[in-house]
Amino acid sequence: MKLYFILLISTFFILVSCMSTTLIVKENTQKEKYSIRKNDLIKIILEANPSTLYEWQIVYYDSSKVKIINESYIAKETKRDMEGSGGNKIYIIKAIDKGTTSIKLDYFRPFEKELPRLKDFSIIVNIK
């Protein structure tokens, strides 16, 4: 019975330690540095409005440390079906190897390459 209990507790701790967590970073709540574990996810939520022809684009990340899993846009819910009301650009990124990397995104109109970026977003991720 004692051996069974020890095996049960050991299995529980192994399962808990293998579970990944998701770090959620919003544009207005970002801080510079984050620490996560290998296989954890980062969900970056950025305000966007594609009807203005501005778009978020990832301009830097270390592909040996993190992998872009998904990229999507979700429009804001409005009382009426209002075109151009904006929404959120969402990136799901997975930590795939230990180390430190930065993730940088710019918000701009791709056809206006000579103009400065309207907004930028940058974080540093330490993967343990």
N, C-alpha and C positions, 0 to 999 in steps of 0.2 A: 504494500500500500504506500509506503514511504517513497519507494523508487518511482511508482506511478505518479505521485504528486510532484516529485522533482522533475520528471520528464515533462509533465504537463506545464509546469511553470517555465521550464527552459524553452519549450516550444512556443509558448506565449511571447516571451521576450525576443526570440528569434523573429517571429512574425511581425511584431511591433517595430523592430529595428529595420526590417526590410521594406516597410511601407513608405511610400513617397508622400511628401507633403507639397502643397501648392502655396507659393508666395505670391500674394496679389499686390501689385504696385500700380497705383493710379497716378496720373499726371500731376495732380495737385497734392499728392501725399508722398511723393518720392523722397528718398534720402539718397545720399551718395553711395553708400556701401551696404551690401547685404551678404550674409553668410547662409549658405544652404548646403545640403548634402548631395552627393552623386545620386542621380535618378529623381531628384526633386524637380518640380515644375515651377516655372515663373509665369504668371499671367499678368501681362502688361495691358492696362486699359487707358486709352488716350482719346480725348475728345476730338472729333473730326466732323467735317461736313463736306462730303464729296461733291455736293451741288455747286460749291465754290471753285471746284477743280483743284483744290489743295488736297494733298494726300500724304500720309505718313509712309516713310520708307526707311527700312533698316540700312544704315550706312556703314556700320561696323559691328562685328562680333567674331569671336574666335571659334570657328567651326570644329576645332578639335576639343573644345570644352563644352559648348552648348549646341543644341540642334533646334531649329525652328520646326515645331510640330504642327502648328496651325496658325492661320491668319484669317480674320473675319471682320465684318462690319455689322453692327447692330444699330438700326435706327432707333431714335428715341420714340417712345409711345406718346402720342398727342391725342387731345380730345377729338380733333378732326383729322382727317387724312391730309396732313400738311406736308407738301413736298418741300425739301430744302431745310427741314428743321434740325438736321444734324443727328449725331449719335456718337457711337464709340467704335474705334478701331481696336481690335483685341488680338494680341499675339500670345501664343502659348509656346514656351521655350523649355526644353528639357536639359538639365545638367547631365552631361555624359562622361565627364572626366574631371579628376581633381585638378585644382589650380585656380588662378584668378584671371578673369576676363572682364572687359567692359562691353556694354551693349549700348549702341548709340543709334538714335532715330532722328530724322529731320522731317518737318512738316512744310511742304512747299509745293509749288506748281511745277511739275517736271518740264514744261515747255518754257519756263522763265529761268533758265540756268544762270543767267548773269545777275539776277536779283538775290539779295540775302534771304536766308530761310526765315519763315514767319515764326516758327517755334522749333525748339529741339528738346530732346529727352535723352538723358544719359544716366546709367547706373554702372556700378562696379560690383561684380559678383565673385565672392570667394567660395569655391566649391571644396568641401571637405570630404 
